[in-house]
Amino acid sequence: MYTSSASKPVFIIIIVALFSIFVSCTTGKAVPAEIRPETVTPLPDDNSTQGILRRVSLLLTQRNYAEALILFDEIEPADAEKAELQLIKAAIHNAAGQSARAREIANSVLSSQEDNVDALLVLAACAAVEGKDREQRNTLERIIKIEPNNVKALCDLGYVSLSGRSLRAAANYFDRALAADNSSGEALIGRAVVYRYNRDSKKSEQLLNQAIKLYPQWASPLHERARLYKGAGLYKDALADIDAAQKLEPDNYWISIDRGMTLVELSRRDEALEEFGHAIALDPNNFLAYVYSADLKDNRGDLEGAEKDYAMIIKLKPEYYFAAEGLGIIKMKKQEWAQARDAFLAAYKYAPKDYNYALLAAANWMRAGKIGDPKQFLAQVMKTAPRDSAEWQLMRLYHDLNGDVDTTMRAERESNPDIKAKMLFYLANYYDIRGNSSLADKFFIQVQELNCRGMIEWKINDWFVKQRKLNIF
């Protein structure tokens, strides 16, 4: 799924548009594009509707939605009941996570003004917040039927198409938006993203340069250009752009994530770890920063730190089973066999065709208690595995607690180094659990010599070799 850094929060876009509509309707003068409500310093004694809206927009930049909504009580009732003001209020409710209230207001407006585009934009935003992709698309398409050149709706349709990897459709929507307004920042960035996905970096950079020139105080075009440079391997240029973007928007989670990833590419891992910590502080309920943080900590030997990060990932996104895998490996290194078993069982739950997790769970199960404890579990798993596979034969070994000679012979005949290493690893564990340390050591060494570093088993085997002080030369 595409994560757009181009779109400002939906409520900011709507409040800018509706504020402009309100001012033009009440004064007869259009608001210049450069004068955005969120950048105008409100006068403390200005209790006019426009003054209150300026105070509202300032509170929105601080994400103080509750106080922003309270300010609507100070607006003259005659103004407060106008559709434009009601829809601004609805947009704020949506930003505050109160999409049901936002829907109620927008539908109330539509009951008397069925083609009110701004009300439909609020409904589309509600659908986006609620993850109702089809409803969002249908609502945006309804807007386009009413106003074929509505730039906001066209851009949103472009980003919806990007999320679905429909690059041709996305390009079409962004091109239509640019034809209607060639200075639209959202359209410039969206079209640049499509060019980036289509590997046309030159055109992508041209549009981003244009957006940066038009909107020098907007972080998004800098952020997108940093992504472009990073994809091209220009990590120093990417970092310069992303640093500039972060100065403009220091509380942007995705800017922080991309900055950390760029620092990793520059081998500045300590700074990257600090940046991921910053991202976690910005949004502790998003799992992604924990993923990068855990990996860095794991690789530097900070098992306690990595363990905490893996535990948070599992809590926030249990289906991301790689976190359970990482946790299981750490628990094995700490010789906490029962907890390692539970971690690998959690991974297997979400990856039931990855029999490595079942085997690792069984091995730790046997280490944690009685050797026959995983027998019933293995019997169930074996029903789903191909009978001619190496995994099935290994599970049969762990289930029956015999057949090691046949398994060893098959491992010796195996020509695929990954499969061979896997079989030897589980044979080593089998013998270690059965108390035959010399055979276990022999197979641990053979696995190490095969050097299949991409395997989860190799990581664990490497620990066994070091922990047992085995000489592989």
Residue pairs with C-beta under 8 A, 6 or more apart in sequence:
1 163
2 159
2 162
2 163
2 165
2 193
3 254
4 159
4 162
4 190
4 193
5 189
5 219
5 220
5 223
5 224
5 227
5 252
5 254
5 255
6 159
6 185
6 186
6 189
6 190
6 193
6 220
6 221
6 224
7 13
7 155
7 156
7 159
7 186
7 220
8 220
9 95
10 91
10 94
10 95
10 125
10 128
10 129
11 60
11 91
11 92
11 94
11 95
11 125
12 38
12 60
13 152
13 186
14 87
14 88
14 91
14 118
14 121
14 122
14 125
15 37
15 38
15 56
15 57
15 60
15 88
15 91
15 92
16 36
16 37
16 38
17 118
17 121
17 152
18 84
18 85
18 87
18 88
18 91
18 118
19 31
19 37
19 53
19 57
19 88
20 30
20 31
21 84
21 118
22 49
22 50
22 53
22 82
22 84
22 85
22 88
23 29
23 30
23 31
23 50
24 30
24 31
25 84
26 49
26 50
33 183
37 53
37 54
37 57
38 57
38 58
38 60
38 61
39 217
40 54
40 57
41 54
41 58
42 51
42 54
42 55
42 58
43 51
43 54
46 52
46 54
47 74
49 75
49 76
49 79
49 85
52 71
52 72
52 74
52 75
53 88
55 71
56 68
56 71
56 72
56 88
56 92
59 65
59 67
59 68
59 71
60 68
60 92
60 95
63 95
65 92
65 93
65 95
65 96
66 96
68 92
69 89
69 92
69 93
69 96
72 80
72 85
72 89
75 85
79 85
80 86
83 109
83 113
83 116
83 118
83 119
84 118
86 105
86 108
86 109
87 105
87 106
87 109
87 116
87 118
87 119
87 122
89 105
90 101
90 102
90 103
90 105
90 106
90 119
90 122
91 102
91 122
91 125
93 99
93 101
93 102
93 105
94 102
94 122
94 125
94 126
94 129
97 129
99 126
99 129
99 130
102 122
102 125
102 126
103 122
103 123
103 126
105 122
106 119
106 120
106 122
106 123
106 126
107 119
107 123
109 116
109 119
110 116
110 119
110 120
110 123
113 119
115 146
117 143
117 146
117 147
117 150
117 153
120 139
120 142
120 143
120 146
121 143
121 152
121 153
123 139
124 136
124 139
124 140
124 143
124 153
124 156
127 133
127 135
127 136
127 139
128 136
128 156
133 160
133 163
136 156
136 160
137 157
137 160
140 153
140 156
140 157
140 160
141 157
143 150
143 153
144 150
144 153
144 154
144 157
147 153
149 176
149 179
149 180
150 180
151 177
151 180
151 181
151 184
151 186
151 187
152 186
154 173
154 174
154 176
154 177
154 180
154 187
155 173
155 174
155 177
155 184
155 186
155 187
155 190
157 169
157 173
158 169
158 170
158 171
158 173
158 174
158 177
158 187
158 190
158 191
158 194
159 170
159 190
161 167
161 169
161 170
161 173
162 170
162 190
162 193
162 194
162 197
167 194
167 197
167 198
170 190
170 193
170 194
171 191
171 194
173 190
174 187
174 190
174 191
174 194
175 191
177 184
177 186
177 187
177 190
178 184
178 187
178 188
178 191
181 187
183 214
185 211
185 214
185 215
185 218
185 220
185 221
188 207
188 208
188 210
188 211
188 214
188 221
189 207
189 208
189 211
189 220
189 221
189 224
191 207
192 203
192 204
192 205
192 207
192 208
192 211
192 224
192 228
193 204
193 224
195 201
195 203
195 204
195 207
196 204
196 224
196 227
196 228
196 231
201 228
201 231
201 232
204 228
205 225
205 228
208 221
208 224
208 225
208 228
209 225
211 218
211 220
211 221
212 221
212 222
212 225
215 221
217 248
218 248
219 244
219 245
219 246
219 248
219 249
219 252
219 255
220 245
222 241
222 242
222 244
222 245
222 248
223 241
223 242
223 245
223 252
223 254
223 255
223 258
225 241
226 237
226 238
226 239
226 241
226 242
226 245
226 258
226 262
227 238
227 258
228 238
229 235
229 237
229 238
229 241
230 238
230 258
230 261
230 262
230 265
235 262
235 265
235 266
236 266
238 262
239 259
239 262
239 263
239 266
242 255
242 258
242 259
242 262
243 259
245 252
245 255
246 252
246 255
246 256
246 259
249 255
251 282
252 282
253 279
253 282
253 283
253 286
253 289
256 275
256 276
256 278
256 279
256 282
256 289
257 276
257 279
257 288
257 289
257 292
259 275
260 272
260 273
260 275
260 276
260 279
260 289
260 292
261 272
261 292
263 269
263 271
263 272
263 275
264 272
264 292
264 296
269 296
269 300
272 292
272 296
273 293
273 296
273 297
276 289
276 290
276 292
276 293
276 296
277 289
277 293
279 286
279 288
279 289
280 289
280 290
280 293
283 289
285 316
286 316
287 312
287 313
287 316
287 317
287 320
290 309
290 310
290 312
290 313
290 316
290 323
291 309
291 313
291 320
291 322
291 323
293 305
293 309
294 305
294 306
294 309
294 310
294 313
294 323
294 326
295 306
295 326
297 303
297 305
297 306
297 309
298 306
298 326
298 330
303 330
303 333
303 334
306 326
306 330
307 327
307 330
307 331
310 323
310 324
310 326
310 327
310 330
311 327
313 320
313 323
314 320
314 323
314 324
314 327
314 346
317 323
318 324
318 346
318 350
319 350
321 346
321 347
321 349
321 350
321 351
321 357
322 347
324 343
324 344
324 346
324 347
324 350
325 343
325 344
325 347
325 357
325 456
327 343
328 340
328 343
328 344
328 347
328 360
328 364
329 340
329 456
329 459
329 460
329 463
331 337
331 339
331 340
331 343
331 364
332 340
332 364
332 460
332 463
333 463
333 467
337 364
337 365
337 367
337 368
338 364
338 368
338 369
340 360
340 364
340 368
341 361
341 364
341 365
341 368
344 357
344 358
344 360
344 361
344 364
345 357
345 361
347 354
347 357
348 354
348 357
348 358
348 361
351 357
352 384
353 384
355 381
355 385
355 389
355 391
355 392
355 395
356 391
356 422
356 456
356 457
358 377
358 378
358 381
358 391
358 395
359 391
359 394
359 395
359 398
359 426
360 456
360 460
361 374
361 377
362 374
362 377
362 378
362 395
362 398
363 398
363 426
363 429
363 430
363 433
365 373
365 374
365 377
366 373
366 374
366 398
366 433
367 433
371 401
371 433
371 434
372 401
374 398
374 399
375 399
378 395
378 398
378 399
379 399
381 395
382 392
382 395
382 396
382 399
385 391
385 392
385 395
386 392
390 410
390 414
390 419
390 422
390 423
391 422
393 403
393 406
393 407
393 410
393 423
394 407
394 422
394 423
394 426
396 403
397 403
397 404
397 407
397 426
397 427
397 430
398 426
398 430
401 434
404 427
404 430
404 431
407 423
407 427
408 427
410 423
411 420
411 423
411 424
411 427
414 420
414 423
417 450
417 452
418 452
418 454
418 455
420 450
421 447
421 450
421 452
421 455
421 457
421 458
421 461
422 455
422 457
424 443
424 446
424 447
424 450
425 443
425 444
425 447
425 457
425 458
425 460
425 461
426 457
427 439
427 443
428 439
428 440
428 441
428 442
428 443
428 444
428 447
428 461
428 464
429 440
431 437
431 439
431 440
431 443
432 440
441 468
441 470
444 461
444 464
444 465
444 468
444 470
445 465
445 470
445 472
447 457
447 458
447 461
448 458
448 461
448 462
448 465
448 470
448 472
449 472
451 458
452 458
464 470
465 472
